[in-house]
Amino acid sequence: MPVQRGEVYFVDLNPAIGREQRGRRPVVVVSRDGLNRLPLVVVVVPGTGGSNIRTDYPQNVRVAAGEANLPDETVFMTFQVRALDHSRFVGPAHGALSQFFLNQIEDALAWSLALK
């Protein structure tokens, strides 16, 4: 089954260079489902533990533990948007963000990419 917009997966982002997010971490799928069904790439926003980012910025979305079955508070960083090969998505989705948080991700992406 293809990945779907709004789903959260734990993926390995290695290798990484410099300040890129690395290691196994949550990502939320932001590419449209029509693209996700194609053998291209999947666009995601990576997350980090909420304790790693103490201040809220317009490019970040803080999500409480439990949302999308996340074990810990997570901050999704839209300035780190990334395209991943389908092979990085192993197993089923961990969960899916509610429309409330997906809307916040969209707004933060628009801010980060100067779309608004």
NUSE-411611 format. One line per 4 residues: their letters; for each residue x, y, z of C-alpha. Coordinates in Angstrom, 3 decimals. Example, Ala and Ser with C-alpha at 12.3 -4.5 7.8 and 13.67 -1.06 7.14 Angstrom:
2
as) 12.300 -4.500 7.800 ~ 13.670 -1.060 7.140
This chain:
116
mpvq) 0.000 0.000 0.000 ~ 1.465 3.400 -0.916 ~ 2.257 5.986 1.693 ~ -0.377 8.691 2.125
rgev) -0.304 12.389 2.871 ~ -0.415 13.083 6.606 ~ 0.928 9.686 7.634 ~ 3.816 9.495 10.082
yfvd) 6.600 6.963 9.590 ~ 9.839 6.311 11.424 ~ 12.563 6.239 8.770 ~ 16.343 6.172 8.703
lnpa) 17.576 9.472 7.262 ~ 21.224 8.406 7.072 ~ 23.431 9.302 5.392 ~ 23.221 12.984 6.197
igre) 25.617 15.887 5.801 ~ 26.149 18.875 8.089 ~ 22.983 20.130 9.785 ~ 20.626 17.741 7.973
qrgr) 18.467 15.598 10.230 ~ 19.953 12.149 10.598 ~ 19.209 8.776 12.094 ~ 15.907 7.039 12.642
rpvv) 13.208 9.620 13.307 ~ 9.573 10.440 12.607 ~ 8.641 12.060 9.322 ~ 5.255 13.252 8.123
vvsr) 4.351 12.767 4.455 ~ 3.408 16.068 2.778 ~ 3.432 15.170 -0.921 ~ 0.062 14.669 -2.594
dgln) -1.292 11.140 -2.798 ~ -1.278 11.154 -6.612 ~ 2.510 11.567 -6.500 ~ 2.931 9.126 -3.629
rlpl) 1.440 6.349 -5.799 ~ 4.084 6.897 -8.507 ~ 7.543 5.281 -8.447 ~ 9.189 8.651 -7.773
vvvv) 9.971 10.046 -4.327 ~ 7.913 10.976 -1.284 ~ 8.217 14.478 0.185 ~ 8.387 14.553 3.976
vpgt) 8.988 16.877 6.890 ~ 11.278 15.363 9.548 ~ 10.640 15.637 13.254 ~ 12.800 15.840 16.342
ggsn) 12.135 15.458 20.048 ~ 10.262 18.398 21.545 ~ 12.911 18.807 24.244 ~ 15.495 19.572 21.519
irtd) 13.650 22.750 20.473 ~ 12.583 24.923 23.377 ~ 11.295 27.920 21.398 ~ 8.451 27.750 18.898
ypqn) 9.229 29.267 15.496 ~ 6.930 29.757 12.476 ~ 8.757 27.033 10.538 ~ 8.119 24.389 13.214
vrva) 5.011 22.523 14.328 ~ 4.947 21.075 17.839 ~ 2.842 17.917 18.168 ~ 1.922 16.378 21.523
agea) 2.838 12.806 22.416 ~ 0.018 10.454 21.428 ~ -0.932 12.306 18.242 ~ -0.335 9.915 15.312
nlpd) 0.782 7.405 17.978 ~ 3.974 9.387 18.560 ~ 5.641 8.223 21.779 ~ 7.054 11.677 22.618
etvf) 6.322 15.315 21.922 ~ 7.692 15.961 18.431 ~ 8.581 19.135 16.551 ~ 8.243 18.838 12.780
mtfq) 10.714 21.183 11.067 ~ 9.431 22.368 7.702 ~ 12.704 24.102 6.834 ~ 14.167 20.564 6.639
vral) 11.670 19.337 3.993 ~ 13.153 16.383 2.132 ~ 12.390 13.981 -0.738 ~ 12.864 10.288 0.092
dhsr) 12.909 7.130 -1.970 ~ 10.038 4.715 -1.332 ~ 12.522 2.111 -0.080 ~ 13.026 4.122 3.130
fvgp) 9.412 3.412 4.164 ~ 9.548 0.003 5.812 ~ 6.372 -1.373 7.335 ~ 3.049 0.336 7.937
ahga) 2.574 3.951 8.992 ~ 3.063 4.651 12.676 ~ -0.059 6.821 12.585 ~ -1.507 9.869 10.855
lsqf) -1.708 13.496 11.886 ~ -5.141 14.998 12.410 ~ -6.293 17.610 9.921 ~ -5.625 20.245 12.594
flnq) -1.889 19.444 12.682 ~ -1.681 18.821 8.943 ~ -3.060 22.343 8.389 ~ -0.353 23.701 10.708
ieda) 2.308 21.802 8.739 ~ 0.955 23.283 5.495 ~ 1.059 26.821 6.933 ~ 4.596 26.326 8.239
laws) 5.703 24.936 4.856 ~ 4.210 27.955 3.111 ~ 6.120 30.219 5.519 ~ 9.413 28.312 5.078
lalk) 9.168 28.272 1.289 ~ 7.910 31.889 1.035 ~ 4.673 30.740 -0.624 ~ 2.536 33.149 1.407
